[in-house]
Amino acid sequence: MAGRVEGKVAFITGAARGQGRSHAVRLAEEGADIIAIDICADVESVAYDLPTEEDLNETVRQVEALDRRIVATTADVRDFDALKKAVDDGVAQLGRLDIVSANAGIGSSAYSAWEIPEAVWQEMLDINLTGVWKTCKAAIPHMINGGRGGSIVLTSSAAALRTYANIAHYGSAKHGVVGLMRTLALELGEHNIRVNSLHPTQVDTPMIMNDAAFKLFRPDLDEPGRDDLAEPSQAMHVLPVPWAESVDISNALLFLASDEGRYITGVTLPVDAGSAVQ
């Protein structure tokens, strides 16, 4: 039986681990070949370790174990030339581009809005918003020229559907992703290219499971850990879970990327255990 995205090619940013790796593997399980990039280096304003080249190599291993092809490159979404080269090379090797997952993003330590250092604000916007735009800018010409339509899915956040204190820079970037998504949906509809955004709640990845995030959620504790995150995280949700797993987000991406979502565009899809209605 053919997979739900059989014969298609997906470009995924932030693919070395976490949600990005999960997206690559899930789409490969359903028949897609993958163009993957990740920065594989730390970012100054981020308090937790970012992926390594070894992490990206593990994504390659897992995709190839499914008998799918993958072209993986170290690239920073802030660098348009590097992004364009990665997409161009991937399309040259794999022959087409049908799906884009603009997934790469960073979290940050907590700040009151008026106390965010300018460099921290700028780095957040450069990666979490401008990097998404640059990803689309590099990929869209291939999709239009291919003439087969396609699906672009921008990873936003539950923080774009409701307001949270102490992350004004993150929330602003993720709100901006929604505006970009809606504009692209309008502009690309005539090419049968659908554009939607995903809005995860906390997901069990290093972006959430780190000391800075623990302190954001539990400022009352001197050295909070993973177990201390569970209660306040659970309180944000209608469903009785403290966080989602990466595959939960990947399954939503797969739905939007497949023909099952062929008439869905311009939509903000929460995968948030009900946090948006709290």
C-alpha positions as CSV (number, residue, x, y, z in Angstrom):
1,M,0.0,0.0,0.0
2,A,1.4,3.4,-1.0
3,G,2.2,5.9,1.8
4,R,0.3,9.1,2.3
5,V,3.1,11.2,0.8
6,E,4.6,8.5,-1.4
7,G,7.0,9.9,-4.0
8,K,7.0,13.4,-2.6
9,V,10.0,15.4,-1.4
10,A,9.9,17.4,1.8
11,F,12.3,20.2,3.0
12,I,12.6,20.3,6.7
13,T,14.5,22.9,8.8
14,G,15.7,22.1,12.3
15,A,15.8,18.4,11.4
16,A,18.7,17.3,13.6
17,R,16.6,16.3,16.6
18,G,13.3,16.9,18.3
19,Q,10.3,17.8,16.3
20,G,12.3,18.2,13.1
21,R,13.8,14.7,13.2
22,S,10.4,13.3,14.1
23,H,8.9,15.1,11.0
24,A,11.6,13.7,8.8
25,V,11.1,10.2,10.0
26,R,7.3,10.3,10.0
27,L,7.2,11.7,6.4
28,A,9.7,9.1,5.4
29,E,7.6,6.3,6.9
30,E,4.8,7.5,4.6
31,G,7.0,7.5,1.5
32,A,8.7,10.9,1.2
33,D,12.3,11.7,0.5
34,I,13.8,14.4,2.7
35,I,15.9,17.6,2.3
36,A,17.1,18.4,5.8
37,I,19.0,21.2,7.4
38,D,20.0,22.3,10.9
39,I,22.4,24.8,12.3
40,C,24.4,22.2,14.3
41,A,25.9,24.9,16.5
42,D,24.9,26.9,19.6
43,V,23.3,30.3,19.5
44,E,24.5,33.0,21.9
45,S,21.1,33.9,23.5
46,V,20.0,30.3,23.9
47,A,20.6,28.8,27.4
48,Y,20.5,25.2,26.3
49,D,22.7,23.2,23.9
50,L,21.6,23.1,20.3
51,P,22.0,20.1,18.0
52,T,25.3,18.8,16.7
53,E,26.4,17.3,13.4
54,E,26.1,13.9,15.1
55,D,22.5,14.6,15.7
56,L,21.9,15.4,12.1
57,N,23.7,12.3,11.1
58,E,21.4,10.3,13.3
59,T,18.4,11.8,11.4
60,V,20.0,10.7,8.2
61,R,20.5,7.2,9.6
62,Q,16.9,6.9,10.7
63,V,15.5,8.1,7.4
64,E,17.8,5.8,5.4
65,A,16.8,2.9,7.6
66,L,13.3,3.4,6.1
67,D,14.7,3.0,2.6
68,R,14.1,6.6,1.8
69,R,16.6,9.1,0.4
70,I,17.8,12.2,2.4
71,V,20.1,15.1,1.5
72,A,21.2,16.7,4.8
73,T,23.2,19.9,5.1
74,T,24.4,22.1,8.0
75,A,22.9,25.5,7.4
76,D,21.5,28.4,9.5
77,V,18.0,29.7,8.6
78,R,19.4,33.2,9.1
79,D,21.7,32.7,6.0
80,F,19.5,32.8,2.9
81,D,22.4,31.9,0.6
82,A,23.0,28.7,2.6
83,L,19.3,27.9,2.7
84,K,19.0,28.4,-1.1
85,K,22.0,26.2,-1.8
86,A,20.7,23.4,0.4
87,V,17.3,23.5,-1.3
88,D,18.7,23.8,-4.8
89,D,21.1,20.9,-4.2
90,G,18.4,18.8,-2.6
91,V,16.0,19.3,-5.5
92,A,18.8,18.6,-8.0
93,Q,19.4,15.3,-6.3
94,L,15.8,14.3,-5.5
95,G,14.1,15.8,-8.5
96,R,11.3,17.8,-7.0
97,L,9.9,19.7,-3.9
98,D,6.4,19.2,-2.6
99,I,6.4,19.8,1.1
100,V,8.1,22.4,3.3
101,S,8.2,22.2,7.1
102,A,9.6,25.5,8.4
103,N,10.3,24.0,11.8
104,A,13.6,25.5,13.0
105,G,13.3,27.7,16.0
106,I,14.7,28.6,19.4
107,G,13.4,29.2,22.9
108,S,14.8,31.7,25.4
109,S,15.1,32.5,29.0
110,A,12.3,34.5,30.7
111,Y,12.4,38.3,30.6
112,S,9.8,41.0,31.3
113,A,9.1,42.6,28.0
114,W,10.8,45.9,28.8
115,E,13.9,44.1,30.1
116,I,14.7,41.9,27.0
117,P,18.2,42.7,25.8
118,E,18.2,44.1,22.3
119,A,20.5,41.3,21.1
120,V,18.3,38.6,22.5
121,W,15.2,40.2,20.9
122,Q,16.9,40.5,17.5
123,E,18.2,36.9,17.6
124,M,14.8,35.6,18.4
125,L,13.1,37.5,15.5
126,D,15.9,36.6,13.1
127,I,15.6,32.9,13.7
128,N,11.9,32.3,14.6
129,L,10.3,34.7,12.1
130,T,12.8,35.9,9.5
131,G,14.3,32.4,9.3
132,V,10.8,31.1,8.5
133,W,10.4,33.7,5.7
134,K,13.8,32.9,4.3
135,T,13.0,29.2,4.3
136,C,9.9,29.9,2.3
137,K,11.7,32.3,0.0
138,A,14.3,29.6,-0.8
139,A,11.7,26.9,-1.4
140,I,8.7,28.5,-3.1
141,P,10.2,29.0,-6.5
142,H,10.9,25.3,-6.8
143,M,7.3,24.5,-5.8
144,I,5.8,27.0,-8.3
145,N,8.1,25.8,-11.1
146,G,7.3,22.2,-10.4
147,G,3.7,22.9,-11.3
148,R,2.3,20.2,-8.9
149,G,1.2,22.3,-6.0
150,G,2.2,21.4,-2.6
151,S,2.0,22.1,1.1
152,I,3.9,24.5,3.3
153,V,3.6,24.1,7.1
154,L,5.1,26.8,9.3
155,T,5.7,25.8,12.9
156,S,4.3,28.5,15.2
157,S,3.3,27.9,18.8
158,A,0.4,27.8,21.3
159,A,2.0,31.2,22.3
160,A,0.6,32.7,19.1
161,L,-3.0,31.7,20.0
162,R,-3.0,33.1,23.5
163,T,-0.8,35.3,25.7
164,Y,2.0,34.2,28.1
165,A,4.0,36.5,30.3
166,N,7.8,36.8,30.2
167,I,8.3,35.6,26.6
168,A,7.3,38.7,24.6
169,H,10.1,38.1,22.1
170,Y,9.1,34.5,21.5
171,G,5.4,35.3,21.4
172,S,5.9,38.2,19.0
173,A,7.9,36.1,16.6
174,K,5.3,33.3,16.7
175,H,2.4,35.7,16.1
176,G,4.4,37.0,13.1
177,V,4.6,33.5,11.7
178,V,0.8,33.5,11.6
179,G,0.7,36.7,9.6
180,L,3.2,35.3,7.2
181,M,1.3,32.1,6.8
182,R,-2.0,33.9,6.0
183,T,-0.3,36.1,3.4
184,L,1.4,33.2,1.7
185,A,-1.8,31.2,1.7
186,L,-3.4,34.0,-0.3
187,E,-0.5,34.5,-2.7
188,L,0.1,30.8,-3.4
189,G,-3.4,29.6,-3.7
190,E,-3.4,30.1,-7.5
191,H,-0.5,27.6,-7.7
192,N,-2.4,25.0,-5.6
193,I,0.2,25.5,-2.8
194,R,-1.5,25.3,0.6
195,V,0.0,27.1,3.6
196,N,-0.9,26.4,7.2
197,S,0.7,26.8,10.6
198,L,1.1,24.3,13.5
199,H,0.7,25.5,17.1
200,P,2.2,23.0,19.5
201,T,2.0,23.2,23.3
202,Q,5.1,22.1,25.3
203,V,6.7,19.2,23.5
204,D,9.1,16.7,25.1
205,T,12.2,18.0,23.4
206,P,15.4,19.8,24.5
207,M,13.8,23.2,23.8
208,I,11.5,22.6,26.8
209,M,13.4,20.1,28.8
210,N,16.2,22.3,29.9
211,D,17.1,24.3,33.0
212,A,16.0,27.7,31.5
213,A,12.6,26.4,30.7
214,F,12.3,24.8,34.1
215,K,13.1,28.1,35.8
216,L,10.6,29.9,33.5
217,F,7.8,27.6,34.7
218,R,9.0,27.2,38.3
219,P,10.6,30.5,39.5
220,D,9.6,29.6,43.0
221,L,12.2,26.8,43.1
222,D,16.0,27.2,43.3
223,E,16.8,24.2,41.1
224,P,13.7,23.0,39.3
225,G,13.8,19.9,37.1
226,R,11.7,17.9,34.7
227,D,9.3,16.6,37.3
228,D,8.7,20.1,38.6
229,L,7.6,21.2,35.1
230,A,4.8,18.7,34.9
231,E,2.3,20.4,37.3
232,P,2.3,23.9,35.9
233,S,2.4,22.5,32.3
234,Q,-0.5,20.3,33.0
235,A,-2.4,23.3,34.4
236,M,-2.2,24.9,31.0
237,H,-4.1,22.1,29.3
238,V,-7.7,20.8,29.1
239,L,-6.6,17.3,28.5
240,P,-4.8,15.5,31.4
241,V,-1.3,15.6,29.9
242,P,1.7,17.8,30.8
243,W,3.2,17.9,27.3
244,A,3.0,16.4,23.9
245,E,5.4,14.1,22.1
246,S,7.1,15.1,18.9
247,V,5.2,12.4,16.9
248,D,1.9,14.1,17.8
249,I,3.1,17.2,16.0
250,S,4.5,15.2,13.1
251,N,1.1,13.4,12.6
252,A,-0.6,16.8,12.3
253,L,2.1,17.9,9.8
254,L,1.6,14.7,7.8
255,F,-2.2,15.3,7.7
256,L,-1.7,18.9,6.3
257,A,1.0,17.7,3.9
258,S,-1.0,14.8,2.5
259,D,-4.0,14.7,0.1
260,E,-6.2,14.3,3.2
261,G,-5.6,18.1,3.7
262,R,-5.9,19.0,0.1
263,Y,-8.5,21.7,0.7
264,I,-7.1,23.1,3.9
265,T,-5.1,26.4,3.6
266,G,-4.7,29.5,5.8
267,V,-5.4,27.5,9.0
268,T,-3.9,27.8,12.4
269,L,-3.9,24.2,13.7
270,P,-3.4,23.8,17.4
271,V,-1.8,20.6,18.8
272,D,-2.0,21.9,22.3
273,A,-4.1,19.6,24.5
274,G,-6.7,22.3,24.7
275,S,-4.5,25.2,26.0
276,A,-6.0,27.6,23.5
277,V,-9.4,27.3,25.2
278,Q,-8.1,27.6,28.8
